Amino acid sequence: FIYEEMNRPYYKSNAKNDPCGAKLEQFYHTAYNDMEVLEQNKKEALAMYKEVSTMYGEADLKPDEFLTQIHQFSQAFKEASNENERKREEEERIASRRTAFIKQMAERDKAIEARKAKQSAKSSAPGERKNAVPAP
């Protein structure tokens, strides 16, 4: 539409005297070049989409459907990864608690054994026999 307007005889004859016309022409050429670049990028993106969708065996899907599936997979993967991480951390906490409990129980058993050894040492020490029968 702008191109048609710029090519009308009226515009061509008054373009030199119209300051807005020069700006409009400059805008048109800049926008036209930008649109050409965007169209080329669009063609390249569609070609890449076709290649990727064929690689995944989803060539019959529209781009928005295919990308929705990719997004859903990505979200599910992140959730599964986070869940695995939480489970791993929970297993590590359980293992560390178990190790601490086993260590505590071993220390308790050592303390009990030490007390028993100490008591048996006291009872078997010479000169300190309890419940000893006096010699005749």
CYANA upper distance limits for C-alpha pairs under 8 A (distance plus 0.5 A):
  1 PHE  CA      5 GLU  CA      6.81
  2 ILE  CA      6 MET  CA      6.63
  2 ILE  CA     28 TYR  CA      7.76
  3 TYR  CA      7 ASN  CA      6.79
  3 TYR  CA     28 TYR  CA      8.06
  4 GLU  CA      8 ARG  CA      7.05
  5 GLU  CA     11 TYR  CA      7.58
  6 MET  CA     11 TYR  CA      6.24
  6 MET  CA     12 LYS  CA      7.38
  6 MET  CA     25 GLU  CA      7.98
  7 ASN  CA     11 TYR  CA      7.24
  7 ASN  CA     12 LYS  CA      7.02
  8 ARG  CA     12 LYS  CA      6.86
  9 PRO  CA     13 SER  CA      6.66
 10 TYR  CA     14 ASN  CA      6.81
 11 TYR  CA     15 ALA  CA      6.02
 11 TYR  CA     21 GLY  CA      8.39
 12 LYS  CA     16 LYS  CA      8.38
 14 ASN  CA     18 ASP  CA      6.65
 15 ALA  CA     19 PRO  CA      8.22
 15 ALA  CA     21 GLY  CA      5.96
 15 ALA  CA     22 ALA  CA      7.26
 16 LYS  CA     21 GLY  CA      8.34
 16 LYS  CA     22 ALA  CA      8.13
 18 ASP  CA     22 ALA  CA      7.35
 19 PRO  CA     23 LYS  CA      7.19
 20 CYS  CA     24 LEU  CA      6.47
 21 GLY  CA     25 GLU  CA      6.54
 22 ALA  CA     26 GLN  CA      6.66
 23 LYS  CA     27 PHE  CA      6.55
 24 LEU  CA     28 TYR  CA      6.51
 25 GLU  CA     29 HIS  CA      6.80
 26 GLN  CA     30 THR  CA      6.74
 27 PHE  CA     31 ALA  CA      6.42
 28 TYR  CA     32 TYR  CA      6.35
 29 HIS  CA     33 ASN  CA      6.64
 30 THR  CA     34 ASP  CA      6.69
 31 ALA  CA     35 MET  CA      6.54
 32 TYR  CA     36 GLU  CA      6.78
 33 ASN  CA     37 VAL  CA      6.88
 34 ASP  CA     38 LEU  CA      6.70
 35 MET  CA     39 GLU  CA      6.53
 36 GLU  CA     40 GLN  CA      6.72
 37 VAL  CA     41 ASN  CA      6.66
 38 LEU  CA     42 LYS  CA      6.53
 39 GLU  CA     43 LYS  CA      6.78
 40 GLN  CA     44 GLU  CA      6.79
 41 ASN  CA     45 ALA  CA      6.54
 42 LYS  CA     46 LEU  CA      6.66
 43 LYS  CA     47 ALA  CA      6.69
 44 GLU  CA     48 MET  CA      6.67
 45 ALA  CA     49 TYR  CA      6.52
 46 LEU  CA     50 LYS  CA      6.64
 47 ALA  CA     51 GLU  CA      6.83
 48 MET  CA     52 VAL  CA      6.66
 49 TYR  CA     53 SER  CA      6.39
 49 TYR  CA     63 PRO  CA      7.74
 50 LYS  CA     54 THR  CA      6.46
 50 LYS  CA     59 ALA  CA      7.03
 51 GLU  CA     55 MET  CA      6.66
 52 VAL  CA     56 TYR  CA      6.82
 53 SER  CA     57 GLY  CA      6.58
 53 SER  CA     58 GLU  CA      5.41
 53 SER  CA     59 ALA  CA      5.33
 53 SER  CA     61 LEU  CA      8.33
 53 SER  CA     66 PHE  CA      7.89
 54 THR  CA     58 GLU  CA      6.21
 54 THR  CA     59 ALA  CA      5.17
 58 GLU  CA     66 PHE  CA      7.70
 61 LEU  CA     65 GLU  CA      6.56
 61 LEU  CA     66 PHE  CA      6.32
 62 LYS  CA     66 PHE  CA      6.65
 63 PRO  CA     67 LEU  CA      6.48
 64 ASP  CA     68 THR  CA      6.48
 65 GLU  CA     69 GLN  CA      6.84
 66 PHE  CA     70 ILE  CA      6.83
 67 LEU  CA     71 HIS  CA      6.52
 68 THR  CA     72 GLN  CA      6.59
 69 GLN  CA     73 PHE  CA      6.57
 70 ILE  CA     74 SER  CA      6.58
 71 HIS  CA     75 GLN  CA      6.68
 72 GLN  CA     76 ALA  CA      6.63
 73 PHE  CA     77 PHE  CA      6.47
 74 SER  CA     78 LYS  CA      6.70
 75 GLN  CA     79 GLU  CA      6.74
 76 ALA  CA     80 ALA  CA      6.62
 77 PHE  CA     81 SER  CA      6.51
 78 LYS  CA     82 ASN  CA      6.58
 79 GLU  CA     83 GLU  CA      6.58
 80 ALA  CA     84 ASN  CA      6.58
 81 SER  CA     85 GLU  CA      6.68
 82 ASN  CA     86 ARG  CA      6.70
 83 GLU  CA     87 LYS  CA      6.67
 84 ASN  CA     88 ARG  CA      6.57
 85 GLU  CA     89 GLU  CA      6.67
 86 ARG  CA     90 GLU  CA      6.61
 87 LYS  CA     91 GLU  CA      6.57
 88 ARG  CA     92 GLU  CA      6.67
 89 GLU  CA     93 ARG  CA      6.70
 90 GLU  CA     94 ILE  CA      6.65
 91 GLU  CA     95 ALA  CA      6.53
 92 GLU  CA     96 SER  CA      6.56
 93 ARG  CA     97 ARG  CA      6.60
 94 ILE  CA     98 ARG  CA      6.52
 95 ALA  CA     99 THR  CA      6.55
 96 SER  CA    100 ALA  CA      6.59
 97 ARG  CA    101 PHE  CA      6.52
 98 ARG  CA    102 ILE  CA      6.59
 99 THR  CA    103 LYS  CA      6.59
100 ALA  CA    104 GLN  CA      6.54
101 PHE  CA    105 MET  CA      6.59
102 ILE  CA    106 ALA  CA      6.58
103 LYS  CA    107 GLU  CA      6.66
104 GLN  CA    108 ARG  CA      6.65
105 MET  CA    109 ASP  CA      6.59
106 ALA  CA    110 LYS  CA      6.65
107 GLU  CA    111 ALA  CA      6.63
108 ARG  CA    112 ILE  CA      6.68
109 ASP  CA    113 GLU  CA      6.61
110 LYS  CA    114 ALA  CA      6.47
111 ALA  CA    115 ARG  CA      6.66
112 ILE  CA    116 LYS  CA      6.68
113 GLU  CA    117 ALA  CA      6.51
114 ALA  CA    118 LYS  CA      6.50
115 ARG  CA    119 GLN  CA      6.57
116 LYS  CA    120 SER  CA      6.53
117 ALA  CA    121 ALA  CA      6.43
118 LYS  CA    122 LYS  CA      6.70
119 GLN  CA    123 SER  CA      6.72
120 SER  CA    124 SER  CA      6.55
121 ALA  CA    125 ALA  CA      6.45
122 LYS  CA    128 GLU  CA      8.11
123 SER  CA    128 GLU  CA      7.44
123 SER  CA    129 ARG  CA      6.76
123 SER  CA    130 LYS  CA      7.53
124 SER  CA    128 GLU  CA      8.01
124 SER  CA    129 ARG  CA      7.33
125 ALA  CA    129 ARG  CA      7.57
